[in-house]
Amino acid sequence: MITITPGNDRHQALRIRRFFIGAASYAMWFILILYCHHLEFIRLSFGWILFAFGIIIGINAFLYLIFRTGLNKKFTDPSLTFTQMVIAALTAMMGIYYTDNIRGIMLVAYIVTILFGVFRFNIIQYFIFTIFSVTCYGTVIILLLNNHPDTITLQVEILQLVVFATVLTWFSMVGSYMRKIREKLSATNYRLNNALNTIRELAIHDDLTRAYNRRQMYEELKKEKAKADRSGGIFSIALFDLDHFKKINDTYGHLKGDDVLKYLIHSISHEIREIDSISRYGGEEFVIIMNGTDAKGAEECAFRIKSRIENLKFPGFADSFRITISTGITTYHPVESIDELIARSDSAMYKAKSMGRNQVVIENHV
């Protein structure tokens, strides 16, 4: 399906929307010129007016093609702001040249042209465009003096030129200031979004291991329970505890113990699917939620994790240093509470410990 703006590139879509806003300003000029023609304030026939605006439509169609094909991205300013403003300025100056007693009024409409630089131009770019605009109007005055001296009052035109230059210069400073404010707001919004993302991460993750925290674990279980109760799906959980972890803390210190937990959970995260999750239940106890997995699948996953941990070498520890876990597995039964589910897996885990640790026990009876 062909679209006016690309849906997969929001920056390019924004540039094209700005282009259409700029292109729409030509409709304003077209209406003004036609009205001037009706009042006989313009030295152009209706046919020449249509021809001129036909050229402008063609130029804008060409610019749209550049945007739509992505060729604009090869330029320093992919928005082509200066190019569009120059085309608009030349169009406006052409209209001003062919009007007689209302050139001052047409200059007011010209201000619309410079508005499009508000979000892109810095003070230097604004001043360059101001010099360009004033030069263009000065050229219009010279051409009128040579070709149509009867339509011009030199003192009035010079006064209009001075006022025009003054207004554009002032507008350049205001526009540049607005651009700086916009950039500051964008930077502030960026920092705010980063801060909010950090807060969200802190709110749902355990600070040490980066696994989900206990509160988020319950949220994940609620979602799985609701899904299972609604559609009859299944899910299982594995609650595991590190064997003799207190001894590790007493022997190596709590900082080393923290390193063990972090590396352990990092390693386990590579053994589970993206649709599964691991949460810190408390201390050295963790819960793995396995989406769409029955007891057999959960058991296979648990044994795979158990085998990986048995052979895991921890950075900063001797090669002989090893960790084992005791795991209790259970599968959700429809309508039961989350606390009942966790209690059953907790019971299975303690059975694994009573069997000598480093065991996997399944308990599914309610």
ABEGO torsion letter per residue (X at the ends): XBBABBAABAAAAAAAAAAAAAAAAAAAAAAAAAAAAAAGABABBAAAAAAAAAAAAAAAAAAAAAAAAGAAAABABAAGAAAAAAAAAAAAAAAAAABBAAAAAAAAAAAAAAAAAAAABBAAAAAAAAAAAAAAAAAAAAAAAAABAAABBAAAAAAAAAAAAAAAAAAAAAAAAAAAAAAAAAAAAAAAAAAAAAAAAAAABBAAAGBBBAAAAAAAAAAAAAAAAAAGBBBBBBBBBBBGAAAAAAAAEAAAAAAAAAAAAAAAAAABBAABBBBBAEEABBBBBBBGBBAAAAAAAAAAAAAAAAABBBBGBBAABBBBBBBBBBBBBBGBBAAAAAAAAAAAAAAAAAAGEGBBBBBABX
